Amino acid sequence: MSTPTIHIFHIHINHFQLIAVNGEKLTDPVWRDTVVVPRKGSVTFRSRFLDFTGRFVLHCHMMNHEELGMMQTVEVYTA
């Protein structure tokens, strides 16, 4: 997703591994719960849902973006 402004992406409960920014792979992927999505840029991450089942949210930490609906509920089930 390309965006005209930055977004401070945050995911609750489950960390993610940041593996690329603007299509450039990181030499050392890092685990985060928050990342800045660059203006007109993108991030690529992967996540493993091992220790938690249930609902949690991911959202933009910029309050005006959050209020405009940049929030998602995710539900994790056991397999």
C-alpha positions in Angstrom: 0.0 0.0 0.0 1.4 3.4 -0.9 0.3 6.3 1.2 0.6 10.1 0.7 1.5 10.6 4.4 3.3 8.6 7.1 1.4 6.1 9.3 2.6 4.8 12.6 1.4 1.2 12.3 0.9 -0.6 15.6 -0.4 -4.1 16.3 -1.6 -5.2 19.8 -0.7 -8.6 21.5 1.5 -10.1 18.7 4.8 -8.7 17.5 5.7 -8.8 13.8 9.0 -9.2 12.0 9.8 -6.3 9.8 11.6 -7.7 6.7 11.5 -4.8 4.1 10.9 -1.0 3.8 9.9 0.4 0.4 10.7 -3.0 -1.2 14.3 -3.1 0.1 14.9 -6.2 2.3 16.5 -5.5 5.6 19.8 -7.3 6.1 18.8 -8.0 9.7 15.0 -8.3 10.1 13.7 -6.9 13.4 10.8 -7.8 15.7 8.5 -4.9 16.4 5.0 -4.0 17.5 5.1 -0.5 15.9 6.7 0.7 12.7 6.6 4.0 10.7 5.2 3.4 7.2 7.1 6.0 5.1 5.3 8.7 3.1 4.4 7.2 -0.3 6.1 4.0 0.9 5.5 0.6 2.2 6.6 -2.0 4.7 6.6 -5.8 4.5 6.3 -7.9 7.7 5.5 -11.4 8.8 3.8 -12.5 11.9 3.3 -15.8 13.8 0.3 -16.3 15.9 1.6 -18.9 18.4 0.9 -17.6 22.0 -2.5 -15.9 21.7 -6.0 -16.7 20.5 -8.8 -14.2 20.5 -9.4 -10.7 19.3 -7.0 -7.8 19.1 -6.5 -4.6 17.1 -4.0 -3.2 14.7 -4.2 0.5 13.8 -2.4 3.7 12.9 -1.2 5.6 16.0 -1.9 9.0 14.5 -5.2 9.9 16.3 -6.8 11.7 13.3 -6.1 8.6 11.1 -7.4 6.3 13.8 -10.6 8.3 14.0 -11.0 8.1 10.2 -11.2 4.3 10.5 -7.6 3.2 10.2 -8.2 0.4 12.7 -8.8 -3.3 12.2 -10.0 -6.0 14.5 -8.2 -9.4 14.0 -9.3 -12.7 15.5 -7.0 -15.6 15.9 -8.4 -19.2 16.2 -6.7 -22.4 17.3 -6.2 -24.8 14.4 
